[in-house]
Amino acid sequence: MTARRPPRPPAVDPASYPAVRAFLRGYLHEDFELEHGSVEGALTAFRAEADLSERDALKREGAALAEAARGLPLRELRRLLADGFGCAYRPRSREEGERLLAHLGGG
């Protein structure tokens, strides 16, 4: 008897999340820690600078992305953030990456 593998989550298409992509590229770039201090600092800066429609779009897309990416292995999550979204932030654990996505969704 062979062990079944859990079903693989569907691939996440960054093009479906333009507000998330804009935030990750614009705020979590290679100097984000110098500029904002942390992921939370980058989110605070975004919320202060963005208009209501931009904040709402990030919240809506962030929640959808958090759901779509739930359960991705850390390596795939890092690849998605870096290659798919152009983000310089590298979570140290899957939980840390999922926390980032939850924050984008307002959680």
C-alpha positions in Angstrom: 0.0 0.0 0.0 1.4 3.4 -1.0 0.9 6.4 1.1 -1.2 9.2 -0.4 0.2 12.6 -0.7 -2.1 15.4 0.4 -3.5 17.3 -2.5 -1.3 20.1 -3.7 -2.7 23.6 -3.4 -3.5 25.3 -6.7 -0.7 27.5 -8.1 -0.9 31.1 -7.1 -0.8 33.6 -10.0 0.7 36.9 -8.8 -1.0 38.7 -11.7 -4.3 38.0 -9.9 -3.1 40.2 -6.9 -1.9 43.6 -8.4 -2.3 45.5 -5.1 -0.3 42.9 -3.2 2.4 42.9 -5.9 2.6 46.7 -5.7 2.9 46.7 -2.0 5.5 43.9 -1.8 7.6 45.5 -4.5 7.2 49.0 -3.3 7.5 48.5 0.5 9.3 45.2 1.1 12.2 45.9 -1.2 15.9 45.2 -0.4 16.2 48.2 1.9 12.9 47.8 3.7 14.5 47.1 7.1 16.6 50.3 6.9 13.6 52.3 5.6 10.8 50.9 7.7 12.4 48.8 10.4 10.2 45.8 9.9 7.3 44.3 7.9 4.9 45.9 10.3 6.7 49.3 9.8 6.3 48.9 6.1 2.6 48.2 6.5 2.2 51.2 8.7 4.0 53.4 6.1 1.8 52.0 3.3 -1.4 52.6 5.3 -0.3 56.2 6.0 0.5 56.9 2.4 -2.2 55.0 0.5 -5.6 56.2 -0.2 -8.7 54.3 0.9 -9.2 52.4 -2.3 -5.5 51.2 -2.3 -5.8 50.1 1.4 -9.1 48.3 0.6 -7.6 46.6 -2.4 -4.6 45.4 -0.4 -6.8 44.1 2.4 -9.1 42.2 0.0 -6.3 40.7 -2.1 -4.2 40.0 0.9 -7.0 37.9 2.5 -7.5 36.0 -0.8 -3.8 35.4 -1.2 -3.4 34.2 2.4 -6.2 31.6 1.7 -4.7 30.6 -1.7 -1.2 30.2 -0.3 -2.1 28.5 3.0 -0.1 25.3 3.5 2.6 26.1 0.9 6.0 24.7 1.9 8.4 27.4 3.0 10.6 27.1 0.0 7.6 27.6 -2.4 6.3 30.5 -0.3 9.7 32.2 -0.5 9.9 31.6 -4.2 6.4 33.0 -4.7 7.3 36.1 -2.7 10.6 36.7 -4.4 10.1 35.6 -8.0 6.3 36.0 -8.3 5.9 39.2 -6.4 9.3 40.8 -6.4 9.6 40.9 -2.6 12.9 41.1 -0.8 11.5 39.9 2.5 12.4 36.2 3.2 10.3 34.6 6.0 12.3 32.4 8.3 9.4 30.0 8.7 6.2 29.1 7.0 4.3 30.5 9.9 6.2 33.8 9.6 5.3 33.9 5.9 1.7 33.1 6.6 1.6 35.9 9.3 2.8 38.4 6.6 -0.1 37.3 4.3 -2.5 37.6 7.2 -1.3 41.1 8.0 -1.9 42.1 4.3 -5.4 40.9 4.7 -5.9 43.1 7.8 -5.4 40.3 10.3 
